[in-house]
Amino acid sequence: MAPLLFLLTVLIWGTTWYAIKLQVGIVPAEVSILYRFALAAILLLGLLALRRRLLPPPLKHWLTVGAQGLCLFCCNFLCFYYAAGMLPSGIVSVVFAMATLFNAANGWLLQGNRPSARVILAGAVGLAGLVLLFADELRALDTTPDGGLGLLLALVGTYCFSLGNFLSARHQRIGLDLSSTTAYAMVCGVAALGVLVLARGLPLSFDPSLAYTGALLYLAIPGSVIGFLAYLALVGQWGPARASYATVLFPLVALTVSTLFEGYAWTPEAVLGLALALAGNLILFGKPIRAHRTAQARRT
């Protein structure tokens, strides 16, 4: 199931960047995020309740479940939406792809799991490819208003995402149900977003256009319910460091969508960047040469 979960995560989350862009406009970003995860939480809780699989976490774990909700369904998305208002969307995608390195570093710092050379090499090659993919936007970074603050917010959002990975991995490791824990974490994230919206006095406005409504439904159902469950299940099977390599491939899917619907023009640098990102994928998931040779020797 792991390769299928990986593919599902890449395809779903790689297309959510375009859906997020369709939501920018009339409705404040905080309110759009609130709508997205409130709808996702209701759907997930209802589905689990109907199937009699809704298992509330023990009281002693609610603090970390709440922390997971803040990291994955509140703070990170707030940072990404704010950053998207200050930076080109490609820059935010590049920074988010650093989740691979953040997860490797957090695994070392929080769990004492030193990342393998293979994981580090794959992440470095993949990130080099993304830098080339968005070379023009990176060159324009110094002329972007508030570019430094936007970059900092994108980094903070990515680190929050990384911490949420480790909290989910911890909950799965101690035997908490993935779907139920994710649902209750969403509720915690929605509660935090609701407090923020009330504190800032933001209107609960809604854009009835087909683009906004369609984007909201896509972000809530495939993007949140299916996407997060697939990714967090992958975290439980592969660990945060290896699972987060999916984030390196998200921008590649986003670029394909942009090519089809927004007229993205490929440059030689972008083509080379795509090749490097795919090479990083092969490094991470291909069989080691030594293991391959050993298998051949055994056959002979």
Secondary structure, DSSP 8 states (H G I E B T S, - for coil): -HHHHHHHHHHHHHHHHHHHHHH-SSS-HHHHHHHHHHHHHHHHHHHHHHTT------GGGHHHHHHHHHIIIIIHHHHHHHHHTTS-HHHHHHHHTTHHHHHHHHHHHHH-----HHHHHHHHHHHHHHHHHTHHHHHGGGGSTTHHHHHHHHHHHHHHHHHHHHHHHHHHHTT--HHHHHHHHHHHHHHHHHHHHHHHT-------SHHHHHHHHHHHIIIIIIHHHHHHHHHHHH-HHHHTTHHHHHHHHHHHHHHHHT-----HHHHHHHHHHHHHHHHHHS--HHHHHHHHHHH-
